[in-house]
Amino acid sequence: MKTKTLSLSTILGFLGLMLMIHSMSSQAASGEISCSTAFGEKTFSISDNGISFHKEDESGVSRSISSIHGESVRTHKKHLGFTKTLYIDGNKYRINVQNTQQFSDVNDYLSITGPKGHEMTYPLNCHSV
């Protein structure tokens, strides 16, 4: 009776291929994502380099009011999405995007927690730019 054995290089190659496929399919924020809360109270852009919050002035021109670079943002990647946590002016901002391929105002949200623990949660309307 003859049995086939797999070589170590075949097993390692297969594991490497599976790891590469998994990392490509679970890539969180590929490209730039633009999000806003209901009625446009908060608008921001998420890129590979960080997060930029925007505000319109009286003439309707949008400008970046604060930009947080990647090293100040904690990112927790999920299978299809991500959660980003950052601090601005003593407030904790948590941005949750459940699925970057199919955005949902039910599952995607911005949560802002104040220094005293008061938390406000806003549904997000996101799209890829």
C-alpha distance (Angstrom), angle and dihedral (degrees) to the residues before:
residue distance angle dihedral
M1 . . .
K2 3.79 . .
T3 3.83 121.6 .
K4 3.77 126.5 -168.2
T5 3.77 119.3 -130.8
L6 3.75 125.5 -159.9
S7 3.75 116.6 -128.0
L8 3.79 121.3 -124.9
S9 3.81 91.5 -114.1
T10 3.82 91.0 54.9
I11 3.81 92.0 51.2
L12 3.80 93.1 46.5
G13 3.79 91.1 47.0
F14 3.79 91.1 52.0
L15 3.82 92.1 48.4
G16 3.81 90.8 48.5
L17 3.80 91.1 50.8
M18 3.80 91.7 49.6
L19 3.81 91.3 48.8
M20 3.80 91.3 50.5
I21 3.82 92.2 49.5
H22 3.81 91.1 48.4
S23 3.80 93.5 49.4
M24 3.81 91.5 49.5
S25 3.80 93.7 49.2
S26 3.81 94.8 46.5
Q27 3.79 96.9 48.1
A28 3.81 103.5 138.5
A29 3.78 112.9 -157.2
S30 3.76 110.2 13.8
G31 3.77 107.7 175.5
E32 3.78 125.1 -11.8
I33 3.80 123.8 -39.4
S34 3.80 122.1 -161.4
C35 3.82 117.9 -155.8
S36 3.78 136.7 179.0
T37 3.78 136.5 179.2
A38 3.79 123.4 -125.7
F39 3.81 112.6 -64.8
G40 3.84 89.2 11.7
E41 3.82 95.4 -86.4
K42 3.79 90.6 145.0
T43 3.79 124.9 21.2
F44 3.78 126.1 176.3
S45 3.79 144.3 158.2
I46 3.78 125.7 -131.5
S47 3.80 117.3 -154.1
D48 3.78 135.5 162.9
N49 3.83 88.9 -94.9
G50 3.81 98.2 50.8
I51 3.79 145.8 -74.7
S52 3.82 127.4 -56.4
F53 3.81 121.6 -164.4
H54 3.82 115.7 -151.1
K55 3.78 135.5 -156.4
E56 3.80 131.9 -175.4
D57 3.79 119.4 -132.2
E58 3.81 125.0 -144.0
S59 3.81 92.6 -81.5
G60 3.82 92.0 54.7
V61 3.80 96.3 -107.2
S62 3.80 112.9 142.9
R63 3.78 117.6 -140.7
S64 3.77 135.5 173.3
I65 3.81 110.4 -103.2
S66 3.79 97.9 -178.5
S67 3.77 134.3 5.9
I68 3.76 123.2 -163.4
H69 3.79 115.8 -160.5
G70 3.78 124.6 -139.2
E71 3.80 97.2 -98.1
S72 3.84 91.2 60.5
V73 3.81 93.9 49.7
R74 3.79 122.0 78.9
T75 3.80 110.7 -148.2
H76 3.79 124.8 -162.8
K77 3.80 109.0 -169.3
K78 3.77 118.1 -149.8
H79 3.77 129.1 -167.4
L80 3.82 94.8 -85.3
G81 3.80 103.2 1.7
F82 3.78 144.9 15.7
T83 3.79 147.3 -125.4
K84 3.81 119.2 -135.6
T85 3.80 122.8 -164.4
L86 3.80 124.2 -166.0
Y87 3.80 139.7 154.7
I88 3.81 124.9 -127.8
D89 3.82 122.7 175.9
G90 3.82 92.2 -18.4
N91 3.81 93.5 -51.1
K92 3.79 122.1 116.5
Y93 3.82 113.0 -133.3
R94 3.80 118.5 -162.9
I95 3.81 117.0 -173.9
N96 3.80 115.3 -167.5
V97 3.81 121.5 -170.2
Q98 3.80 110.2 177.5
N99 3.81 98.8 -167.8
T100 3.82 125.4 11.2
Q101 3.82 91.6 -163.5
Q102 3.82 94.7 54.1
F103 3.82 114.8 26.7
S104 3.81 118.3 -155.8
D105 3.80 130.7 -170.8
V106 3.82 87.0 -150.3
N107 3.83 97.0 56.6
D108 3.83 101.0 27.5
Y109 3.79 117.4 75.8
L110 3.80 147.7 157.9
S111 3.79 116.0 -136.0
I112 3.83 120.4 -167.4
T113 3.80 118.9 -168.3
G114 3.80 118.9 -168.4
P115 3.82 125.3 -143.0
K116 3.83 90.6 -97.4
G117 3.83 92.2 53.1
H118 3.82 99.0 -101.6
E119 3.80 108.0 145.7
M120 3.81 129.5 -158.3
T121 3.80 120.1 -170.9
Y122 3.81 122.7 -161.1
P123 3.82 126.2 -171.4
L124 3.79 111.6 -125.3
N125 3.77 131.5 -135.1
C126 3.83 104.7 -156.0
H127 3.78 135.5 175.5
S128 3.79 137.3 171.5
V129 3.77 116.4 -102.1
